[in-house]
Amino acid sequence: MKFDSIDYLKEGNNRQRQAFSILTNNQILSKLKQFDPILVGTIPINIDIENSDLDIICCFTDKLEFYNSVTQNFCKESSFTIQESQNYNTLSIVANFFVDEFRIEIFGQNILTKQQFAYRHLIAEYNLLKKYGENFRQQIIGLKRQGHKTEQAFAIALNLSGDPYMELLKFYTE
């Protein structure tokens, strides 16, 4: 499956089709086009729960340009926030807001989108879901409903020890 485009969402489940409409009707990805946006997270791979958000990763070369572009394009959206954070020794700019019933998170780093952890997790999780099937998918959803983050749910289901975020990267293959 290609995640470069969101066209696959048009043929997906109800929530995926809603996500496609929200992103398309509000031109969210087109407003971010210069930053190579990719939708990642749980909705693309059908392991989302009721309060799952739309996670969009971006790549910037100029932090201020990205910050200003995101602010200019989305500051009028409901509950808009934007901040810098430091994760795994990497500077990130993270914006959050709501469009209709969807919480949207835009996550930018000075790393190519397909090299960011979130994209690599998406591919690893997608491949694991294909490998282990529907019962495994339902187990992940059940663990998420119990309050576990996605990476933690996979780590529990796979009996992984250590930092779930880093351990899941071991399953990434291009």
C-alpha positions as CSV (number, residue, x, y, z in Angstrom):
1,M,0.0,0.0,0.0
2,K,1.2,3.4,-0.8
3,F,0.8,6.1,1.8
4,D,2.2,8.9,-0.4
5,S,-1.3,9.9,-1.3
6,I,-4.5,9.8,0.7
7,D,-6.5,8.4,-2.2
8,Y,-6.7,5.0,-0.5
9,L,-8.9,6.5,2.2
10,K,-11.7,7.1,-0.4
11,E,-12.2,3.3,-0.5
12,G,-11.7,2.7,3.2
13,N,-14.0,2.3,6.2
14,N,-16.3,5.1,7.3
15,R,-13.8,6.9,9.4
16,Q,-11.2,6.8,6.7
17,R,-13.7,8.2,4.2
18,Q,-14.5,11.0,6.7
19,A,-10.8,11.7,7.1
20,F,-10.4,11.9,3.4
21,S,-13.3,14.4,3.2
22,I,-11.9,16.6,6.0
23,L,-8.4,16.7,4.6
24,T,-9.6,17.3,1.1
25,N,-12.4,19.8,1.7
26,N,-10.2,21.9,4.0
27,Q,-7.2,21.6,1.7
28,I,-5.1,20.6,4.6
29,L,-2.5,18.6,2.8
30,S,-2.3,21.1,-0.1
31,K,-1.6,23.9,2.3
32,L,1.3,21.9,3.6
33,K,2.5,20.7,0.1
34,Q,5.9,22.4,0.2
35,F,6.7,20.4,3.4
36,D,6.1,16.9,1.9
37,P,3.2,16.0,4.2
38,I,2.2,12.4,4.8
39,L,-0.7,11.2,6.9
40,V,0.5,8.7,9.4
41,G,-0.8,7.2,12.7
42,T,-3.7,4.8,13.3
43,I,-6.4,5.9,10.8
44,P,-4.5,5.0,7.7
45,I,-4.0,1.4,8.9
46,N,-7.4,0.9,10.5
47,I,-6.4,0.6,14.2
48,D,-7.9,3.9,15.3
49,I,-10.2,4.3,18.2
50,E,-12.9,6.9,18.8
51,N,-10.6,9.7,19.9
52,S,-7.7,9.0,17.4
53,D,-6.4,12.1,15.6
54,L,-5.2,12.7,12.1
55,D,-1.4,12.8,12.3
56,I,0.4,14.6,9.5
57,I,4.2,14.6,9.4
58,C,6.1,17.3,7.5
59,C,9.7,18.1,6.6
60,F,11.1,21.6,6.9
61,T,14.4,23.1,6.1
62,D,13.6,26.5,7.7
63,K,12.0,26.2,11.1
64,L,10.6,29.7,11.1
65,E,9.1,29.4,7.6
66,F,7.3,26.2,8.7
67,Y,6.1,27.7,11.9
68,N,4.8,30.8,10.2
69,S,3.1,28.8,7.4
70,V,1.3,26.4,9.7
71,T,0.2,29.3,11.9
72,Q,-1.0,31.4,9.0
73,N,-2.9,28.5,7.4
74,F,-4.5,27.0,10.5
75,C,-4.6,29.6,13.4
76,K,-8.3,30.2,12.9
77,E,-9.1,26.5,13.4
78,S,-10.7,25.4,16.7
79,S,-8.3,25.1,19.6
80,F,-5.2,25.9,17.5
81,T,-1.9,25.5,19.3
82,I,1.7,25.4,18.1
83,Q,4.9,24.7,20.0
84,E,8.4,23.5,19.7
85,S,9.4,20.3,21.4
86,Q,12.5,18.1,21.6
87,N,12.1,14.3,21.2
88,Y,15.0,11.9,20.8
89,N,17.4,14.9,20.4
90,T,15.4,16.2,17.4
91,L,13.6,19.6,17.3
92,S,10.0,19.3,16.3
93,I,7.3,21.8,15.7
94,V,3.8,20.5,16.6
95,A,0.5,22.1,15.9
96,N,-2.9,20.8,17.0
97,F,-6.4,21.9,16.1
98,F,-9.9,20.6,15.4
99,V,-11.7,20.4,12.1
100,D,-15.3,19.1,12.6
101,E,-14.9,16.0,14.8
102,F,-11.3,15.4,14.0
103,R,-8.3,16.5,16.0
104,I,-5.5,17.2,13.7
105,E,-1.8,17.2,14.6
106,I,0.8,18.6,12.3
107,F,4.3,17.4,13.2
108,G,7.3,19.0,11.5
109,Q,11.0,18.1,11.7
110,N,14.1,18.9,9.7
111,I,14.1,15.2,8.6
112,L,12.7,13.8,5.3
113,T,9.2,12.6,6.0
114,K,9.9,9.0,5.0
115,Q,12.9,8.9,7.4
116,Q,10.9,10.2,10.4
117,F,10.1,7.7,13.1
118,A,6.3,8.2,12.6
119,Y,6.5,7.1,9.0
120,R,8.8,4.2,9.8
121,H,6.4,3.1,12.5
122,L,3.5,3.4,10.1
123,I,5.2,1.0,7.7
124,A,6.3,-1.4,10.4
125,E,2.8,-1.5,12.0
126,Y,1.2,-1.9,8.6
127,N,3.4,-4.9,7.8
128,L,2.9,-6.5,11.2
129,L,-0.9,-6.1,10.8
130,K,-0.7,-7.8,7.4
131,K,1.5,-10.6,8.8
132,Y,-0.6,-11.3,12.0
133,G,-4.1,-10.7,10.7
134,E,-7.4,-9.6,12.0
135,N,-7.2,-11.1,15.5
136,F,-3.9,-9.2,16.1
137,R,-5.5,-6.0,14.7
138,Q,-8.4,-6.4,17.2
139,Q,-5.9,-7.0,20.0
140,I,-4.1,-3.8,19.2
141,I,-7.4,-1.9,19.2
142,G,-8.4,-3.5,22.5
143,L,-5.1,-2.4,24.1
144,K,-5.5,1.1,22.7
145,R,-9.0,1.2,24.2
146,Q,-7.4,0.3,27.6
147,G,-5.4,3.5,27.3
148,H,-2.1,2.2,25.8
149,K,-0.4,4.3,23.1
150,T,-0.1,2.6,19.7
151,E,3.6,1.7,20.0
152,Q,3.0,0.4,23.6
153,A,0.1,-1.7,22.3
154,F,2.3,-3.3,19.7
155,A,5.0,-3.9,22.2
156,I,2.6,-5.7,24.6
157,A,1.1,-7.8,21.8
158,L,4.5,-8.8,20.5
159,N,6.1,-9.2,24.0
160,L,8.7,-6.6,23.3
161,S,10.8,-5.2,26.1
162,G,12.6,-1.8,26.3
163,D,11.4,1.4,24.8
164,P,8.3,0.5,22.7
165,Y,8.9,3.5,20.4
166,M,12.5,2.3,19.6
167,E,11.7,-1.4,19.6
168,L,9.0,-1.0,17.0
169,L,11.5,0.6,14.6
170,K,13.3,-2.8,14.4
171,F,10.3,-4.1,12.4
172,Y,10.7,-1.4,9.7
173,T,11.6,-2.5,6.2
174,E,11.4,-0.3,3.2
